[in-house]
Amino acid sequence: MLYLGGILLLVLAIALAAVRDVQRKRSSRLPPGPPGLPLVGNALQLPFQFLWYRLDEWSKQYGSMYTIWLLGYPFIVLNSVDAASDVLDRLSAVTSDRPRFLKGQFFGTQHSVVSKNNTAEWRNQRKAIHANLGIRNISRFRDLQTYDAAHLALGLLEHPEKPFEEHIHRYAGSVIFRTLYGGDAFPHLGEDPSKIIEHLQKELLHALQPQNSVVDMLPFLKPIIERSKWLRRQGDNWYEKTTREATRLYEGAVPREGWWTIAHDFETNLKKYGMDKHGAVWVALTLYMAGQDTTNTALRVFALGILHNPDVMKAAEAQIDAVCGSRPPTLEDRENLPYIEALVKESVRWKPGVPMGVMHTASEDFEYRGYVIPEGTNFIDNIWGQTRDTAVYRDPEAFNPSRFLDASGKLLPEDTRSDLLGFGRGRRACPGRDYALSSLFIAISTMIWAFRFQWPVDANGNRVVCGVNEIEDHVHVATPRPFGVALKPRHKRLGKHLLGSMKESAARLYLATPQTGDYIRSQKF
């Protein structure tokens, strides 16, 4: 009888909770959205992968701003440029917090500048980043970026047997790693120095997948989960390993004569920036993780785009040839290469690397367009849907850099509402955006100057093509699947030209360490 009574009480409790859940949804003044079930809401309607497609589909029925419910919690989806700009830019004073997920806190994600709320500590860390990576401060890294771009092209020339995405991955890791911590360019062969951090990042993303995070899917279990020694131990182990590796990199940062590494700048100016060492270690680590992902994905999207659109490649080649001739491009050429600037923007837009952005959270109640948004409401910044907004982008599925140019071929003035959505919005916009764009520009312009991109062919002479929609979902990051690229050198003695560019950059940066000097002298082209 006691057993039966317990079951009846549980059923009654669930029924009452379901009634309260229905009443809460009916009485709320949130934007309407797809109907769901009591308690679970829309959770059973959402796929574990490629969620951004489903959110974009629902917007066609429920509008550019609608609400989904997940286990009693409202999430407002922003699927158009106007809605996202209004809520996350114009109202950023009250929409700049981050959601707090319990399992993420076990793993220490609250130490990441990306996950912190809009606090004084977070603002101090943002100021420290701006002091190094703001538009006025990134010039000291120009020669480093130019060196690494030439080094990337040289690797593509010397080692065509290596998968294209491995070359890109090494460049993306090398350029941000050296900016943060110093050291030499990542070698073309052998162990990739960034793999340790990447492995730790994958462990975290795997742990935070919805299907692996029961407490965030079933919040009523929170009191039990909070006391789980196993889960705390799992999170503590990851946090300790990651902090230990990040501290090792930070403490090993070597300032060069020609440039000041970011880690060294942080350590020298902790008091000025209002940071402690632990905070600085984690800011540097977060910049590394985010910087590598952004650059790696955008460069793979660029290659996919020009392989499917030879007219874009030819237009880019023509402009680079007219400006640079037989020498590799530099970052000083940017103002004379508007088509390449537009190509960078289109590579960021066409297949956004973080298609659902990073969630924002309301820090207080506010009203918007007649809706009442309560404190704690989460906003899904569906960048995928926004980049498909036909009110802003004509033929959004086309890979077309010219959408960012005027009739005379000049770059259109930047529209902060719709340009570069992949870098976030409002007070949470990526503070390393300008640095990332420089890294993308010099890599893309150097590869186009150096090579004609073609699809590889199989033993029967048939092209081996990757479709434009063959995208992989890596939890929070989306990238084209690995694909082959056949690169045809566009210049005689290409290796000599690239080494010359590296020597010039190295001389300005005083990078001629014994290892770098020996490497350059060993090349025979």
For each residue, the residues with C-beta under 8 A, 3 or more apart:
1: 4 5
2: 5 6
3: 6 7
4: 1 7 8
5: 1 2 8 9
6: 2 3 9 10
7: 3 4 10 11
8: 4 5 11 12
9: 5 6 12 13
10: 6 7 13 14
11: 7 8 14 15
12: 8 9 15 16
13: 9 10 16 17
14: 10 11 17 18 39
15: 11 12 18 19
16: 12 13 19 20
17: 13 14 20 21 39
18: 14 15 21 22 38 39
19: 15 16 22 23 38
20: 16 17 23 24
21: 17 18 24 25 38 39 41 72
22: 18 19 25 26 38
23: 19 20 26 27
24: 20 21 27 28 72
25: 21 22 28 69
26: 22 23
27: 23 24
28: 24 25 67 74 372 374
29: 370 371 372
30: 67 74 76 371 372 373 377
31: 62 63 65 66 67 76 371
32: 62 66 67
33: 42 58 62 66 67 68 69 77
34: 42 45 58 61 62 66 68
35:
36: 40 41 42 43 44 45 68 69
37: 40 41 44
38: 18 19 21 22
39: 14 17 18 21 71 72
40: 36 37 43 44 70 71
41: 21 36 37 68 69 70 71 72 73
42: 33 34 36 45 46 68 69 70
43: 36 40 46 70 71 217
44: 36 37 40
45: 34 36 42 54
46: 42 43 51 54 68 70
47: 50 51 54
48: 51 209 210 211
49: 473
50: 47 53 54 471 473
51: 46 47 48 54 55 356
52: 55 56 355 356 382 383 384 385 478
53: 50 56 57 384
54: 45 46 47 50 51 57 58
55: 51 52 58 59 68 77 79 356 380 382 384 385
56: 52 53 59 60 79 382 384 385 388
57: 53 54 60 61
58: 33 34 54 55 61 62 66 68 77
59: 55 56 62 63 64 66 77 79 80 382 385
60: 56 57
61: 34 57 58
62: 31 32 33 34 58 59 66
63: 31 59 66
64: 59 78 79 80 82 83 385 389
65: 31 76 77 78 79 80 83 87 369
66: 31 32 33 34 58 59 62 63 76 77 79
67: 28 30 31 32 33 74 75 76 77
68: 33 34 36 41 42 46 55 58 74 75 77
69: 25 33 36 41 42 72 73 74 75
70: 40 41 42 43 46 73 75
71: 39 40 41 43 217 218 219
72: 21 24 39 41 69 219
73: 41 69 70 219 378
74: 28 30 67 68 69 374 377 378
75: 67 68 69 70 359 377 378 379 380
76: 30 31 65 66 67 87 373 377 378 379 380
77: 33 55 58 59 65 66 67 68 379 380 382 385
78: 64 65 83 84 87 88 379 380 381 382 386
79: 55 56 59 64 65 66 83 84 382 385 386 389
80: 59 64 65 83 84 385 386 389 391
81: 84 85 386 389 391 392 417 418 421
82: 64 85 86 391 417
83: 64 65 78 79 80 86 87
84: 78 79 80 81 87 88 89 381 382 386 421 425
85: 81 82 88 89 90 417 418 425
86: 82 83 89 90 91 368
87: 65 76 78 83 84 90 91 95 360 368 379
88: 78 84 85 91 92 95 360 379 381 425 426 428
89: 84 85 86 92 416 417 425 426
90: 85 86 87
91: 86 87 88 94 95 366 368
92: 88 89 95 96 425 426 427 428
93: 96 427
94: 91 362 363 364 366
95: 87 88 91 92 360 361 362 363 379 426
96: 92 93 118 360 363 426 427 428
97: 117 118 360 361 362 363
98: 114 115 116 117 358 359 360 361
99: 359 361 378
100: 104 105 110
101: 104 105 109 208 213 216
102: 105 106 215 216 222 225 226
103: 106 107 207 208 213 215 216 225 231 235
104: 100 101 107 109 110 115 208 216
105: 100 101 102 108 109 110
106: 102 103 231 232 234 235 236
107: 103 104 204 207 208 235 238 239
108: 105 111 235 238 239 242 243
109: 101 104 105 112 115 204 208
110: 100 104 105 115 116
111: 108 115 239 278 279 282
112: 109 115 116 282 285 286
113: 116 122 125 126 129 282 283 286
114: 98 286 290 358
115: 98 104 109 110 111 112
116: 98 110 112 113 119 121 122 125
117: 97 98 122 361 363
118: 96 97 122 123 363 427
119: 116 122 123
120: 123 124 274
121: 116 124 125 274 279
122: 113 116 117 118 119 125 126
123: 118 119 120 126 127
124: 120 121 127 128 273 274 275
125: 113 116 121 122 128 129 273 275 279 283
126: 113 122 123 129 130 431
127: 123 124 130 131 273 274
128: 124 125 131 132 266 269 273 275 280 283
129: 113 125 126 132 133 283 287 431 432
130: 126 127 133 134 137 431
131: 127 128 134 137 265 269 273
132: 128 129 137 138 262 265
133: 129 130 137 138 262 287 431 432 434 435
134: 130 131 137 138 431 434
135: 138 434
136: 139
137: 130 131 132 133 134 140
138: 132 133 134 135 141 142 434 435 438
139: 136 142
140: 137 259 260
141: 138 144 145 179 259 435 438
142: 138 139 145 146 330 331 332 438
143: 146 147 258 259 505 506 508 509
144: 141 147 148 175 178 179 259 505 509 511
145: 141 142 148 149 175 331 438 439 442
146: 142 143 149 150 330 331 442 501 505
147: 143 144 150 151 185 501 502 505 506 509 511
148: 144 145 151 152 171 174 175 178 185 443
149: 145 146 152 153 171 175 328 442 443 445 446 447
150: 146 147 153 154 328 446 498 499 501 502 505
151: 147 148 154 155 171 174 185 498 502
152: 148 149 155 156 167 168 170 171 443 446 447
153: 149 150 156 157 328 446 447 450 451 494 498
154: 150 151 157 158 188 495 498 499 502 523
155: 151 152 158 159 162 167 170 188
156: 152 153 159 160 164 167 447 450 451 487
157: 153 154 160 450 487 489 494 495 498
158: 154 155 188 495
159: 155 156 162 167 188 189
160: 156 157 487
161:
162: 155 159 166 167 188 189
163: 166 167 482 484
164: 156 167 168 303 482 483 484 485
165: 168 169 300 482 483
166: 162 163 169 170 192
167: 152 155 156 159 162 163 164 170 171 188
168: 152 164 165 171 172 296 299 300 303
169: 165 166 172 173 192 194 292 296
170: 152 155 166 167 173 174 186 188 192 194
171: 148 149 151 152 167 168 174 175 186 295 299 443
172: 168 169 175 176 291 292 293 295 296 299 439
173: 169 170 176 177 186 192 193 194 198 292 296
174: 148 151 170 171 177 178 185 186 194
175: 144 145 148 149 171 172 178 179 295 439
176: 172 173 179 180 287 288 291 292 295 439
177: 173 174 180 181 183 186 193 194 288 292
178: 144 148 174 175 181 182 183 184 185 261
179: 141 144 175 176 261 262 291 435
180: 176 177 249 253 261 262 263 284 287 288
181: 177 178 249 250 252 253 254 261 262 263 284
182: 178 252 253 254 255 256 261 263 264
183: 177 178 254
184: 178 511 513 515 516
185: 147 148 151 174 178 516
186: 170 171 173 174 177 192 193 194
187: 190
188: 154 155 158 159 162 167 170
189: 159 162
190: 187
191: 195
192: 166 169 170 173 186 195
193: 173 177 186 196
194: 169 170 173 174 177 186 197 198 288 292
195: 191 192 198 199
196: 193 199 200 245
197: 194 200 201 245 246 285 288 289
198: 173 194 195 201 202 292
199: 195 196 202 203
200: 196 197 203 204 238 241 242 245
201: 197 198 204 205 289
202: 198 199 205 206
203: 199 200 206 207 238
204: 107 109 200 201 207 208 238 242
205: 201 202 208 209 474 475 476
206: 202 203 209 212 475
207: 103 107 203 204 212 213 234 235 238
208: 101 103 104 107 109 204 205 212 213 475
209: 48 205 206 212 213 475
210: 48 213 216 217
211: 48
212: 206 207 208 209
213: 101 103 207 208 209 210 216 217
214: 217 218 221 225
215: 102 103 218 219 221 222 225
216: 101 102 103 104 210 213 219
217: 43 71 210 213 214
218: 71 214 215 221
219: 71 72 73 215 216 222
220:
221: 214 215 218 224 225
222: 102 215 219 225 226
223: 226 227
224: 221 227 228
225: 102 103 214 215 221 222 228 231
226: 102 222 223
227: 223 224
228: 224 225 231 232
229: 232 233
230: 233 234
231: 103 106 225 228 234 235
232: 106 228 229 235 236
233: 229 230 236 237
234: 106 207 230 231 237 238
235: 103 106 107 108 207 231 232 238 239
236: 106 232 233 239 240
237: 233 234 240 241
238: 107 108 200 203 204 207 234 235 241 242
239: 107 108 111 235 236 242 243
240: 236 237 243 244
241: 200 237 238 244 245
242: 108 200 204 238 239 245 246 285
243: 108 239 240 246 247 278 281 282
244: 240 241 247 248
245: 196 197 200 241 242 248 249
246: 197 242 243 249 250 281 282 284 285
247: 243 244 250 251 281
248: 244 245 251 252
249: 180 181 245 246 252 253 263 284 285 288
250: 181 246 247 253 263 266 267 277 280 281 284 285
251: 247 248
252: 181 182 248 249
253: 180 181 182 249 250 261 262 263 264 267
254: 181 182 183 261 264
255: 182 259 260 261 264
256: 182 259 260 261 509 510 511
257: 510
258: 143 508 509 510 511
259: 140 141 143 144 255 256 509
260: 140 255 256 264 265
261: 178 179 180 181 182 253 254 255 256 264 265
262: 132 133 179 180 181 253 265 266 284 287
263: 180 181 182 249 250 253 266 267 280 284
264: 182 253 254 255 260 261 267 268
265: 131 132 260 261 262 268 269
266: 128 250 262 263 269 270 273 275 280 283 284
267: 250 253 263 264 270 277 280
268: 264 265
269: 128 131 265 266 272 273
270: 266 267 273 275 276 277 280
271: 274
272: 269
273: 124 125 127 128 131 266 269 270 280
274: 120 121 124 127 271
275: 124 125 128 266 270 279 280 283
276: 270 279 280
277: 250 267 270 280 281
278: 111 243 281 282
279: 111 121 125 275 276 282 283
280: 128 250 263 266 267 270 273 275 276 277 283 284
281: 243 246 247 250 277 278 284 285
282: 111 112 113 243 246 278 279 285 286
283: 113 125 128 129 266 275 279 280 286 287
284: 180 181 246 249 250 262 263 266 280 281 287 288
285: 112 197 242 246 249 250 281 282 288 289
286: 112 113 114 282 283 289 290
287: 129 133 176 180 262 283 284 290 291 432
288: 176 177 180 194 197 249 284 285 291 292
289: 197 201 285 286 292 293
290: 114 286 287 293 294 430 432
291: 172 176 179 287 288 294 295 432 435 436 439
292: 169 172 173 176 177 194 198 288 289 295 296
293: 172 289 290 296 297 353 354 477
294: 290 291 297 298 353 422 423 430 436
295: 171 172 175 176 291 292 298 299 436 439 440 443
296: 168 169 172 173 292 293 299 300 479
297: 293 294 300 301 351 353 477 478 479
298: 294 295 301 302 344 347 348 353 422 440
299: 168 171 172 295 296 302 303 347 440 443 444
300: 165 168 296 297 303 304 479 480
301: 297 298 304 305 347 348 350 351 353 479 480
302: 298 299 305 306 343 344 347 440 444
303: 164 168 299 300 306 307 453 483 485
304: 300 301 307 308 351 466 468 480 483
305: 301 302 308 309 312 346 347 350 399
306: 302 303 309 310 312 313 316 343 399 448 453
307: 303 304 310 313 453 454 455 465 466 485
308: 304 305 399 468
309: 305 306 312 313 399 400
310: 306 307 313 314
311: 314 315
312: 305 306 309 315 316 343 399 400 401
313: 306 307 309 310 316 317 448 452 453
314: 310 311 317 318
315: 311 312 318 319 339 401
316: 306 312 313 319 320 339 340 343 401 448
317: 313 314 320 321 448 449 452 490
318: 314 315 321 322
319: 315 316 322 323 337 338 339 340
320: 316 317 323 324 329 337 340 445 448 449
321: 317 318 324 325 449
322: 318 319
323: 319 320 329 333 336 337
324: 320 321 327 328 329 333 449
325: 321
326: 491 497
327: 324 497 501
328: 149 150 153 324 446 449 450 497 498 500 501
329: 320 323 324 333 337 340 442 445 446 449
330: 142 146 333 442 501
331: 142 145 146 334 438 441 442
332: 142
333: 323 324 329 330 336 337 445
334: 331 337 340 341 441
335: 338
336: 323 333
337: 319 320 323 329 333 334 340 341 441 445
338: 319 335 341 342 405 409 410 411
339: 315 316 319 342 343 401 405 409
340: 316 319 320 329 334 337 343 344 441 444 445 448
341: 334 337 338 344 345 404 411 441
342: 338 339 345 346 401 402 403 404 405 411
343: 302 306 312 316 339 340 346 347 401 444
344: 298 302 340 341 347 348 437 440 441 444
345: 341 342 348 349 401 404 419 420
346: 305 342 343 349 350 399 400 401 403 404
347: 298 299 301 302 305 343 344 350 440 444
348: 298 301 344 345 352 353 420 421 422 423 440
349: 345 346 352 387 393 420 421 422
350: 301 305 346 347 387 399
351: 297 301 304 471 478 480
352: 348 349 355 383 384 387 421 422 478
353: 293 294 297 298 301 348 422 477 478 479
354: 293 357 358 383 422 476 477 478
355: 52 352 382 383 384 478
356: 51 52 55 359 380 381 382 383 384 476
357: 354 380 381 382 383 421 424 425
358: 98 114 354 381 424 428
359: 75 98 99 356 378 379 380 381
360: 87 88 95 96 97 98 378 379 381 426 428
361: 95 97 98 99 117 376 377 378 379
362: 94 95 97 365 366 373 374 375 376 377 378 379
363: 94 95 96 97 117 118 375
364: 94 375
365: 362 372 373 374 375
366: 91 94 362 372 373
367: 370 371 372 373
368: 86 87 91 371 373
369: 65
370: 29 367
371: 29 30 31 367 368
372: 28 29 30 365 366 367
373: 30 76 362 365 366 367 368 377
374: 28 74 362 365 377
375: 362 363 364 365
376: 361 362
377: 30 74 75 76 361 362 373 374
378: 73 74 75 76 99 359 360 361 362
379: 75 76 77 78 87 88 95 359 360 361 362
380: 55 75 76 77 78 356 357 359
381: 78 84 88 356 357 358 359 360 386 424 425
382: 52 55 56 59 77 78 79 84 355 356 357 385 386
383: 52 352 354 355 356 357 386 387 421 422
384: 52 53 55 56 352 355 356 387 388
385: 52 55 56 59 64 77 79 80 382 388 389
386: 78 79 80 81 84 381 382 383 389 392 418 421
387: 349 350 352 383 384 393 396 421
388: 56 384 385 393 396 397
389: 64 79 80 81 385 386 392 393 396 418
390: 393 394 396
391: 80 81 82
392: 81 386 389 417 418
393: 349 387 388 389 390 396 403 418
394: 390 403
395: 398 400
396: 387 388 389 390 393
397: 388 468
398: 395
399: 305 306 308 309 312 346 350 468
400: 309 312 346 395 403
401: 312 315 316 339 342 343 345 346 404 405
402: 342 405
403: 342 346 393 394 400
404: 341 342 345 346 401 411 412 419
405: 338 339 342 401 402 409 410 411 412
406: 409 410 411 412
407:
408:
409: 338 339 405 406
410: 338 405 406
411: 338 341 342 404 405 406
412: 404 405 406 415
413:
414: 419 420
415: 412 418 419
416: 89 419
417: 81 82 85 89 392
418: 81 85 386 389 392 393 415 421
419: 345 404 414 415 416
420: 345 348 349 414 423 433 437
421: 81 84 348 349 352 357 383 386 387 418 425
422: 294 298 348 349 352 353 354 383
423: 294 348 420 429 430 433 436
424: 357 358 381 428 429 430
425: 84 85 88 89 92 357 381 421 428 429
426: 88 89 92 95 96 360 429
427: 92 93 96 118
428: 88 92 96 358 360 424 425
429: 423 424 425 426 433
430: 290 294 423 424 433 436
431: 126 129 130 133 134
432: 129 133 287 290 291 435 436
433: 420 423 429 430 436 437
434: 133 134 135 138 437 438
435: 133 138 141 179 291 432 438 439
436: 291 294 295 423 430 432 433 439 440
437: 344 420 433 434 440 441
438: 138 141 142 145 331 434 435 441 442
439: 145 172 175 176 291 295 435 436 442 443
440: 295 298 299 302 344 347 348 436 437 443 444
441: 331 334 337 340 341 344 437 438 444 445
442: 145 146 149 329 330 331 438 439 445 446
443: 148 149 152 171 295 299 439 440 446 447
444: 299 302 340 343 344 347 440 441 447 448
445: 149 320 329 333 337 340 441 442 448 449
446: 149 150 152 153 328 329 442 443 449 450
447: 149 152 153 156 443 444 450 451 453
448: 306 313 316 317 320 340 444 445 451 453
449: 317 320 321 324 328 329 445 446 490 491
450: 153 156 157 328 446 447 487 489 490 491 494 498
451: 153 156 447 448 487 488 489 490
452: 313 317 487 488 490
453: 303 306 307 313 447 448 485 486 487
454: 307 485 486 487 488
455: 307 463 464 465 484 485 486
456: 463 464 484 485 486
457: 460 461 462 463 464 486
458: 461 462 464
459:
460: 457
461: 457 458
462: 457 458
463: 455 456 457
464: 455 456 457 458 483 484
465: 307 455 483
466: 304 307 470 480 481 483
467: 470
468: 304 308 397 399
469:
470: 466 467 480 481 483
471: 50 351 478 479 480 481
472: 478 479 480 481
473: 49 50 478
474: 205 477 478 479
475: 205 206 208 209
476: 205 354 356
477: 293 297 353 354 474
478: 52 297 351 352 353 354 355 471 472 473 474
479: 296 297 300 301 353 471 472 474
480: 300 301 304 351 466 470 471 472 483
481: 466 470 471 472
482: 163 164 165
483: 164 165 303 304 464 465 466 470 480
484: 163 164 455 456 464
485: 164 303 307 453 454 455 456
486: 453 454 455 456 457
487: 156 157 160 450 451 452 453 454
488: 451 452 454
489: 157 450 451 494
490: 317 449 450 451 452 494
491: 326 449 450 494 497
492:
493: 496 497 525
494: 153 157 450 489 490 491 497 498 525
495: 154 157 158 498 499 523 525
496: 493 499 500 525
497: 326 327 328 491 493 494 500 501
498: 150 151 153 154 157 328 450 494 495 501 502
499: 150 154 495 496 502 503 520 523 525
500: 328 496 497 503 504
501: 146 147 150 327 328 330 497 498 504 505
502: 147 150 151 154 498 499 505 506 520
503: 499 500 506 507 520
504: 500 501 507 508
505: 143 144 146 147 150 501 502 508 509 511
506: 143 147 502 503 509 510 511 512 516 520
507: 503 504 510 512
508: 143 258 504 505
509: 143 144 147 256 258 259 505 506
510: 256 257 258 506 507
511: 144 147 184 256 258 505 506 516
512: 506 507 516 517
513: 184 516 517
514: 517 518
515: 184 518 519
516: 184 185 506 511 512 513 519 520
517: 512 513 514 520 521
518: 514 515 521 522
519: 515 516 522 523
520: 499 502 503 506 516 517 523
521: 517 518
522: 518 519
523: 154 495 499 519 520
524:
525: 493 494 495 496 499
